[in-house]
Amino acid sequence: MNVFVVEGPNRPGELARMAEALAAGGINILPYGIGGGSGRWAAAVVASDEEASRSALTAAGIAHREFPVLYVRMEDVPGQAAAASRKLAAAGINIELWLPVDTSKEGFTVAVAVDDVEAAQEVLGDQLTDWSYA
């Protein structure tokens, strides 16, 4: 599964513009995160239909990037994010995106985009999980 990242000027209506383009294509936005600063904003979106999302964003003239992601399951205790990210760093793997997608009392799952997916699969193999929006 891919995560779509949209970046643009930090002004009123930009998130609405992106969300409306996806909604018009019948696409459900699953987990997403937004942030901004220095006059810019970015949104990372997991969408219900990747091909339709790609088409809808392109048709609306909304520039975007896509990242393949690994889903990493962790216990809900202090230090888990630190340990997983340290494992990646120790292997020389850069994290491009870290997006929480699921949480419960038992643990949490994050979508992680990295610059070397195969190496990250080896490093985080025991923590990788399949995730889908239910």
ROTIGU-768275 format. One record per residue (C-alpha): residue number from 1; residue in three letters; chain; x, y, z. Coordinates in Angstrom, 1 decimal, m for minus. Example, Ala and Ser with C-alpha at 12.3 -4.5 7.8 and 13.67 -1.06 7.14 Angstrom:
1 ALA A 12.3 m4.5 7.8 $
2 SER A 13.7 m1.1 7.1 $
! end
This chain:
1 MET A 0.0 0.0 0.0 $
2 ASN A 1.2 3.5 m0.7 $
3 VAL A 0.8 6.7 1.2 $
4 PHE A 0.1 9.9 m0.8 $
5 VAL A 1.9 13.1 0.3 $
6 VAL A 0.5 16.4 m0.8 $
7 GLU A 2.4 19.6 m0.1 $
8 GLY A 1.4 23.2 m0.8 $
9 PRO A 1.1 26.7 0.5 $
10 ASN A m0.3 26.9 4.1 $
11 ARG A m3.5 28.8 3.5 $
12 PRO A m7.2 28.3 4.2 $
13 GLY A m8.8 25.7 2.0 $
14 GLU A m5.9 23.6 0.9 $
15 LEU A m6.9 20.5 2.9 $
16 ALA A m10.5 21.0 1.8 $
17 ARG A m9.3 21.2 m1.9 $
18 MET A m7.4 17.9 m1.6 $
19 ALA A m10.2 16.1 0.4 $
20 GLU A m12.9 17.3 m2.0 $
21 ALA A m10.9 16.0 m5.0 $
22 LEU A m10.6 12.6 m3.4 $
23 ALA A m14.3 12.6 m2.2 $
24 ALA A m15.4 13.5 m5.8 $
25 GLY A m13.6 10.3 m6.9 $
26 GLY A m15.5 8.3 m4.3 $
27 ILE A m12.3 7.7 m2.4 $
28 ASN A m12.4 7.3 1.4 $
29 ILE A m9.5 8.9 3.3 $
30 LEU A m8.3 6.5 5.9 $
31 PRO A m5.7 7.7 8.3 $
32 TYR A m4.1 10.9 7.5 $
33 GLY A m1.8 13.5 9.1 $
34 ILE A m1.2 17.1 8.4 $
35 GLY A 1.4 19.7 9.4 $
36 GLY A 2.8 23.0 8.4 $
37 GLY A 5.2 25.7 9.1 $
38 SER A 7.1 28.4 7.3 $
39 GLY A 4.2 29.1 5.0 $
40 ARG A 3.9 25.4 3.8 $
41 TRP A 1.8 22.5 4.7 $
42 ALA A 1.9 18.8 4.0 $
43 ALA A m0.7 16.0 4.3 $
44 ALA A 0.0 12.3 4.3 $
45 VAL A m3.0 10.2 3.3 $
46 VAL A m3.7 6.5 3.2 $
47 ALA A m6.6 6.2 0.8 $
48 SER A m9.1 3.4 0.1 $
49 ASP A m8.2 3.2 m3.7 $
50 GLU A m4.7 4.0 m4.8 $
51 GLU A m5.3 4.2 m8.5 $
52 ALA A m8.4 6.4 m8.1 $
53 SER A m6.5 8.6 m5.7 $
54 ARG A m3.7 9.1 m8.1 $
55 SER A m6.2 9.9 m10.9 $
56 ALA A m8.3 12.3 m8.7 $
57 LEU A m5.3 14.3 m7.4 $
58 THR A m3.7 14.5 m10.9 $
59 ALA A m7.1 15.6 m12.5 $
60 ALA A m7.4 18.3 m9.8 $
61 GLY A m3.9 19.6 m10.5 $
62 ILE A m2.7 18.6 m7.0 $
63 ALA A 0.9 17.7 m7.0 $
64 HIS A 1.7 14.7 m4.9 $
65 ARG A 4.3 12.0 m4.1 $
66 GLU A 3.8 8.4 m3.3 $
67 PHE A 5.7 6.3 m0.8 $
68 PRO A 5.4 2.5 m0.4 $
69 VAL A 5.0 1.8 3.3 $
70 LEU A 5.6 m1.0 5.7 $
71 TYR A 3.2 m1.4 8.6 $
72 VAL A 4.9 m1.8 11.9 $
73 ARG A 3.1 m3.1 15.0 $
74 MET A 4.4 m2.1 18.4 $
75 GLU A 3.4 m2.5 22.0 $
76 ASP A 1.8 0.5 23.6 $
77 VAL A 4.6 1.1 26.1 $
78 PRO A 7.3 3.9 26.3 $
79 GLY A 10.3 3.4 24.1 $
80 GLN A 8.8 1.4 21.3 $
81 ALA A 8.9 4.1 18.6 $
82 ALA A 12.5 4.9 19.8 $
83 ALA A 13.6 1.3 19.5 $
84 ALA A 12.1 0.8 16.0 $
85 SER A 13.5 4.0 14.7 $
86 ARG A 16.9 3.3 16.3 $
87 LYS A 17.0 m0.1 14.5 $
88 LEU A 16.4 1.6 11.2 $
89 ALA A 19.0 4.3 11.9 $
90 ALA A 21.6 1.7 13.0 $
91 ALA A 21.1 0.0 9.6 $
92 GLY A 21.6 3.3 7.8 $
93 ILE A 17.9 3.5 6.7 $
94 ASN A 16.3 6.9 6.5 $
95 ILE A 12.7 7.3 7.5 $
96 GLU A 10.7 9.4 5.0 $
97 LEU A 7.4 9.2 6.8 $
98 TRP A 6.0 7.9 10.1 $
99 LEU A 2.2 7.9 10.2 $
100 PRO A 0.1 6.3 13.0 $
101 VAL A m2.7 4.2 11.4 $
102 ASP A m4.1 2.2 14.3 $
103 THR A m4.0 2.2 18.1 $
104 SER A m5.5 0.1 20.9 $
105 LYS A m4.8 m0.8 24.4 $
106 GLU A m2.7 m3.8 23.1 $
107 GLY A m0.5 m1.7 20.8 $
108 PHE A m0.3 0.5 17.8 $
109 THR A 0.6 0.3 14.2 $
110 VAL A 2.4 2.9 12.1 $
111 ALA A 2.9 3.2 8.4 $
112 VAL A 6.6 3.8 7.8 $
113 ALA A 8.1 4.9 4.5 $
114 VAL A 11.8 4.4 4.2 $
115 ASP A 14.5 4.9 1.6 $
116 ASP A 15.4 1.2 1.5 $
117 VAL A 12.3 m1.0 1.9 $
118 GLU A 14.1 m4.4 1.6 $
119 ALA A 16.6 m3.5 4.2 $
120 ALA A 13.9 m2.2 6.5 $
121 GLN A 11.9 m5.5 6.1 $
122 GLU A 15.0 m7.4 7.3 $
123 VAL A 15.5 m5.0 10.3 $
124 LEU A 11.9 m4.8 11.4 $
125 GLY A 10.8 m8.3 10.2 $
126 ASP A 9.4 m9.4 13.5 $
127 GLN A 7.3 m6.3 13.9 $
128 LEU A 5.9 m6.1 10.4 $
129 THR A 2.1 m6.7 10.1 $
130 ASP A m0.6 m6.5 7.4 $
131 TRP A m2.9 m3.6 8.0 $
132 SER A m6.0 m2.6 6.3 $
133 TYR A m8.8 m0.3 7.2 $
134 ALA A m11.7 m2.3 8.5 $
! end
